Amino acid sequence: MSGEATSSEVFLAALGLQDFCRERGWPFCFIGGVALKRGAVPRFTSDADMTLLTRFVLDEECIAGLLRRFSARIAQAAAFATQARVLLLKHENGVDLDVALAAVDFEGRSIVRASAWKARPGVELFTCSAEDLIVQKAFAARLKDWADVESILAGQRERLNLDQIRSELTPLAELKEDATIVPRREKSLK
């Protein structure tokens, strides 16, 4: 979609993706812009990002199933997904769907900690926690991600489990070998 998707269209596309995954018993949660909206962070999003727990074992089954249901946004989408760990799809209403193929323990714990959020009347989406969203955003470490971290902290700091954020992000930053993440996280949390 060219950036003109409304929140209603994004939520409808997310609901379609969620229903498809639930019917198959695949563990997932929404991340990114949809999860930001749960925390009342005022940022426009024109797509729906999901983490789908495949642990490599279910990659082929999940990729094939999702490609039967949704359109691919690129040629060789299955090969790209296997290599890049993200399947780029499009809902029939034109909204882009990014499905991250999750394999690490943090992603599994993030899905376990996720919960339902009533996005709109009749639309309940399963999103990651604010703490896990902060970890994901800090790990991505782009300028817009740090701005999202600051927005979440500004609105929810008193309700957040800061120890959980620290314990989840530190090993991921070490794995990424990015020495800037932990100091920037600490600056944001103070």
Buried (B, 14 or more C-beta within 10 A) or exposed (E): BEEEBEBEBBBBBBBBBBEBBEEEEBBBBBBBBBBBBBBEBEEEBBBBBBBBBBBEEBBEEBBEBBBEBBEBBEEEBBEBBBEEBBBBBBBEBBBBBBBBBBBBEBBBBBBEBBEEBEBEEEBBBBBBBBBBBBBBBBBBBEEEBBEBBBBBBEBBEEEBEBEBBBEBBBEBBEEEEBEEBBEBBEEBBE
